[in-house]
């Protein structure tokens, strides 16, 4: 197997120059870089990336921690983070950890000690646990804000407020919000924002739940939904809304209007296809979180520390 020394000899340069040409080409003359790359290709040389990272005091690996893999909301977040990390030749390892128990925190700390940094999706763990976790390695939170820690949040609260305002202006006075999940930071943000707007516009807002983001939970919510007398339902998750719509249809209580009207019979469900929808760009969310983490990992002058940043990404509402 060819070595870096073989490449250097073929290119007619020193081993250190060959190393810089492959790892930091901006520091070497372009003609020299071309010779080194040509020699590496001719010999079939593959740089030992792990060794290079270890020499820099790094592992070259980022951890992305999610509470579950059953919630499809997290899938594009993972994908977006992986794409951005690959642009800097970094690997992403995905770990499932709810950070709900002392044992969970211990497992997290063991993992964090083996990577360069962590992107954490932890909607329901306590602030105290999250602070302990973030103290181990450079950390960026997704869809969760915590003072002193970098975070990237999809601003779904503002998007749901936009939906409710449009419904109120159309004349709806009884609206049900199917909220959740339990103890979620984002859920609290959405509920607070919706209640404030409902009070301003004299809308009777019934907050139901919390519900998990599943079809079955939406179906099971229908009895409570009908009891509110609401003309329209705002589910926080698409699958939840589809489950409610399915059971409403089975009972002959569904309105299929794409622009719900207050005097229609049945209950309209916002968030289904061909109806107003809150459209979260999960891949963009994951990519931005990884961008924040790479900034934290970038070399800085001795003694300098980047200030924690909180970024709220706008979430569009799509209208039919």
VMD Tcl script that draws the C-alpha trace (Angstrom):
set ca {
  {0.00 0.00 0.00}
  {1.50 3.37 -1.02}
  {2.41 5.81 1.73}
  {2.62 9.58 1.92}
  {6.39 9.24 1.60}
  {5.91 7.38 -1.71}
  {3.69 10.19 -2.99}
  {6.25 12.81 -1.95}
  {9.02 10.94 -3.74}
  {6.95 10.57 -6.93}
  {6.07 14.29 -6.89}
  {9.61 15.36 -6.04}
  {8.71 17.18 -2.85}
  {9.25 16.67 0.87}
  {6.84 14.62 2.94}
  {5.66 17.73 4.80}
  {4.96 19.54 1.52}
  {2.99 16.55 0.23}
  {0.99 16.52 3.46}
  {0.17 20.23 3.15}
  {-0.76 19.84 -0.50}
  {-3.29 17.14 0.36}
  {-4.61 18.58 3.60}
  {-4.23 22.35 3.17}
  {-3.73 23.07 -0.54}
  {-4.21 26.80 -0.02}
  {-0.79 26.85 1.67}
  {1.07 25.35 -1.30}
  {1.79 26.62 -4.81}
  {-0.89 25.44 -7.27}
  {1.66 23.71 -9.51}
  {2.97 21.75 -6.54}
  {-0.54 20.77 -5.51}
  {-1.19 19.49 -9.02}
  {2.00 17.37 -8.95}
  {1.16 15.89 -5.56}
  {-2.43 15.11 -6.54}
  {-1.27 13.49 -9.78}
  {1.25 11.37 -7.87}
  {-1.41 10.32 -5.35}
  {-3.76 9.27 -8.15}
  {-1.06 7.36 -10.01}
  {-0.09 5.43 -6.89}
  {-3.66 4.92 -5.64}
  {-2.84 6.69 -2.39}
  {-5.74 7.30 0.02}
  {-4.96 9.74 2.88}
  {-5.42 8.31 6.34}
  {-8.09 10.73 7.40}
  {-8.38 9.37 10.92}
  {-4.68 9.81 11.54}
  {-4.80 13.35 10.15}
  {-7.65 14.33 12.44}
  {-6.03 12.75 15.48}
  {-2.85 14.68 14.76}
  {-4.95 17.84 14.98}
  {-6.49 16.69 18.26}
  {-9.78 15.81 16.54}
  {-11.71 12.65 15.74}
  {-13.37 13.92 12.56}
  {-16.71 12.65 13.89}
  {-19.82 14.60 14.92}
  {-22.62 13.06 16.98}
  {-26.25 13.84 16.21}
  {-28.54 12.86 19.08}
  {-32.30 12.42 18.57}
  {-34.91 11.15 21.06}
  {-36.35 8.54 18.67}
  {-36.17 7.29 15.10}
  {-39.91 6.59 14.89}
  {-40.79 10.26 14.39}
  {-40.29 11.06 10.70}
  {-39.78 14.74 11.55}
  {-36.21 13.94 12.56}
  {-35.24 12.15 9.33}
  {-34.62 15.23 7.15}
  {-32.83 16.94 10.05}
  {-30.36 14.06 10.10}
  {-29.99 14.17 6.33}
  {-29.37 17.92 6.23}
  {-26.75 17.70 8.97}
  {-24.96 14.86 7.18}
  {-24.83 16.77 3.91}
  {-23.30 19.84 5.55}
  {-20.80 17.80 7.56}
  {-19.65 15.92 4.46}
  {-18.71 19.23 2.84}
  {-16.00 19.53 5.52}
  {-15.06 15.83 5.24}
  {-16.62 15.01 8.62}
  {-18.59 11.93 9.57}
  {-21.88 11.98 11.48}
  {-22.88 9.26 13.90}
  {-26.56 9.18 14.92}
  {-27.50 8.16 18.45}
  {-30.94 7.70 20.00}
  {-31.13 9.16 23.49}
  {-34.08 10.91 25.16}
  {-31.87 12.37 27.92}
  {-34.69 11.53 30.31}
  {-32.82 9.66 33.06}
  {-29.43 9.80 34.82}
  {-28.48 6.68 32.83}
  {-29.32 8.50 29.59}
  {-27.08 11.40 30.59}
  {-24.22 9.02 31.43}
  {-24.55 7.33 28.01}
  {-24.57 10.74 26.36}
  {-21.44 11.86 28.20}
  {-19.58 8.71 27.15}
  {-20.53 9.32 23.53}
  {-19.66 13.02 23.62}
  {-16.15 12.28 24.86}
  {-15.48 10.31 21.67}
  {-16.52 12.99 19.15}
  {-15.61 16.58 18.30}
  {-19.04 18.08 18.87}
  {-22.72 17.27 19.15}
  {-25.95 18.40 17.50}
  {-28.75 17.63 19.95}
  {-32.47 17.28 19.32}
  {-33.90 17.07 22.83}
  {-37.39 18.56 22.94}
  {-38.47 17.19 26.32}
  {-35.49 16.86 28.65}
  {-35.01 19.31 31.51}
  {-32.88 22.43 31.23}
  {-30.60 21.10 33.98}
  {-29.94 17.86 32.09}
  {-29.35 19.73 28.86}
  {-26.82 22.06 30.51}
  {-24.91 19.06 31.87}
  {-24.91 17.47 28.42}
  {-23.81 20.63 26.62}
  {-20.89 21.11 29.00}
  {-19.06 18.04 27.67}
  {-18.39 19.11 24.07}
  {-19.29 22.01 21.74}
  {-23.04 21.63 21.30}
  {-25.80 23.03 19.13}
  {-29.45 22.48 19.98}
  {-32.17 21.92 17.39}
  {-35.70 23.20 18.06}
  {-34.81 24.10 21.62}
  {-33.42 27.26 23.17}
  {-31.26 27.34 26.28}
  {-29.37 30.36 27.55}
  {-25.65 30.08 26.91}
  {-25.96 27.35 24.25}
  {-26.06 27.68 20.46}
  {-29.41 26.74 18.95}
  {-31.29 26.66 15.66}
  {-35.09 26.67 15.85}
  {-37.81 26.33 13.24}
  {-40.18 29.17 14.11}
  {-43.38 27.13 13.91}
  {-45.04 29.29 16.56}
  {-45.12 32.26 14.19}
  {-46.40 30.05 11.35}
  {-49.30 28.73 13.43}
  {-50.13 32.27 14.51}
  {-50.33 33.23 10.82}
  {-52.76 30.37 10.23}
  {-54.93 31.28 13.21}
  {-55.00 34.94 12.22}
  {-56.21 34.00 8.72}
  {-58.93 31.77 10.20}
  {-60.04 34.51 12.59}
  {-60.21 37.05 9.76}
  {-62.33 34.53 7.79}
  {-64.84 34.50 10.66}
  {-63.90 31.38 12.65}
  {-64.63 31.85 16.33}
  {-64.13 28.28 17.60}
  {-60.81 26.65 16.77}
  {-59.17 23.55 18.24}
  {-55.39 23.14 18.45}
  {-54.17 19.54 18.61}
  {-50.97 20.13 20.51}
  {-47.96 18.19 21.69}
  {-45.75 16.38 22.27}
  {-45.68 16.21 26.05}
  {-43.17 18.54 27.78}
  {-41.85 19.78 24.42}
  {-40.21 23.22 24.41}
  {-41.60 23.90 20.93}
  {-45.09 22.84 22.03}
  {-45.02 25.40 24.81}
  {-43.94 28.12 22.37}
  {-46.75 27.30 19.93}
  {-49.45 27.08 22.59}
  {-48.46 30.37 24.22}
  {-48.38 32.21 20.87}
  {-51.75 30.81 19.77}
  {-53.46 31.65 23.06}
  {-52.18 35.23 22.91}
  {-53.50 35.75 19.38}
  {-56.82 34.04 20.15}
  {-57.39 36.46 23.00}
  {-56.67 39.44 20.73}
  {-59.09 38.24 18.03}
  {-61.82 36.93 20.35}
  {-61.37 33.35 19.17}
  {-62.42 30.51 21.46}
  {-59.27 28.38 21.23}
  {-59.51 24.85 22.65}
  {-56.04 23.38 23.28}
  {-56.22 19.59 23.22}
  {-53.53 17.06 23.99}
  {-50.64 16.69 24.26}
  {-50.61 14.06 21.51}
  {-47.77 12.11 19.95}
  {-47.27 12.93 16.24}
  {-49.04 9.81 14.96}
  {-52.03 8.87 12.80}
  {-53.46 6.76 15.63}
  {-53.32 9.67 18.07}
  {-55.15 11.88 15.59}
  {-57.87 9.30 15.16}
  {-58.23 8.96 18.93}
  {-58.53 12.75 19.34}
  {-61.81 13.05 17.42}
  {-64.20 12.64 20.35}
  {-62.48 15.48 22.23}
  {-62.27 17.52 19.04}
  {-66.00 17.26 18.31}
  {-66.83 18.10 21.92}
  {-65.22 21.52 21.50}
  {-67.68 22.53 18.76}
  {-64.73 23.83 16.71}
  {-65.21 24.47 13.00}
  {-61.54 23.89 12.23}
  {-58.66 21.93 13.78}
  {-54.99 22.93 13.78}
  {-52.82 19.82 14.32}
  {-49.14 20.41 15.14}
  {-48.07 17.38 13.05}
  {-49.21 16.17 9.64}
  {-49.79 12.52 10.61}
  {-51.82 13.65 13.62}
  {-54.06 15.73 11.38}
  {-54.49 12.95 8.82}
  {-55.62 10.58 11.58}
  {-58.20 13.09 12.79}
  {-59.43 13.74 9.25}
  {-59.78 10.01 8.54}
  {-61.98 9.38 11.58}
  {-63.99 12.55 11.02}
  {-64.68 11.32 7.48}
  {-65.73 7.90 8.78}
  {-68.28 9.62 11.02}
  {-69.51 11.96 8.32}
  {-68.15 14.99 10.20}
  {-65.27 16.04 7.94}
  {-65.19 19.23 5.88}
  {-62.99 18.90 2.78}
  {-62.81 22.60 2.00}
  {-59.29 23.79 1.18}
  {-60.15 27.20 2.60}
  {-62.34 26.42 5.64}
  {-65.44 28.56 6.08}
  {-67.05 29.07 9.51}
  {-70.58 28.15 8.39}
  {-69.71 24.86 6.70}
  {-70.91 21.62 8.22}
  {-68.26 19.37 9.65}
  {-64.76 20.08 10.94}
  {-62.00 21.19 8.59}
  {-58.46 20.01 9.32}
  {-55.62 22.34 8.44}
  {-52.35 20.72 7.42}
  {-53.60 18.03 5.07}
  {-52.65 17.96 1.36}
  {-54.32 20.68 -0.73}
  {-55.08 22.71 2.39}
  {-53.06 25.36 4.25}
  {-49.93 23.71 5.69}
  {-47.01 24.64 7.94}
  {-43.98 23.61 5.92}
  {-40.84 23.00 8.03}
  {-37.62 22.54 6.05}
  {-36.10 19.78 8.16}
  {-33.02 19.40 5.95}
  {-32.37 23.13 6.18}
  {-32.79 22.98 9.95}
  {-30.22 20.19 10.25}
  {-27.84 21.91 7.87}
  {-27.94 25.19 9.76}
  {-27.39 23.43 13.08}
  {-24.31 21.72 11.63}
  {-23.11 25.08 10.28}
  {-23.32 26.52 13.79}
  {-21.36 23.58 15.19}
  {-18.61 23.89 12.57}
  {-18.24 27.54 13.55}
  {-17.81 26.48 17.18}
  {-15.17 23.93 16.13}
  {-13.20 26.33 13.93}
  {-9.84 27.51 15.29}
  {-10.00 30.78 17.19}
  {-7.36 33.07 18.71}
  {-6.12 31.81 22.04}
  {-8.55 32.76 24.78}
  {-11.32 33.71 22.38}
  {-14.69 31.95 22.53}
  {-17.55 32.48 20.06}
  {-20.64 34.01 21.62}
  {-23.61 31.58 21.76}
  {-26.01 32.23 18.90}
  {-29.74 31.60 18.69}
  {-31.14 31.43 15.17}
  {-34.86 31.19 14.43}
  {-35.56 30.01 10.90}
  {-38.76 31.32 9.31}
  {-41.34 28.61 8.57}
  {-43.58 29.32 5.58}
  {-47.28 28.60 5.47}
  {-48.28 27.14 2.10}
  {-51.73 28.03 0.82}
  {-53.67 26.04 -1.80}
}
mol new
graphics top color blue
foreach p $ca { graphics top sphere $p radius 0.5 }
foreach p [lrange $ca 0 end-1] q [lrange $ca 1 end] { graphics top cylinder $p $q radius 0.2 }
display resetview
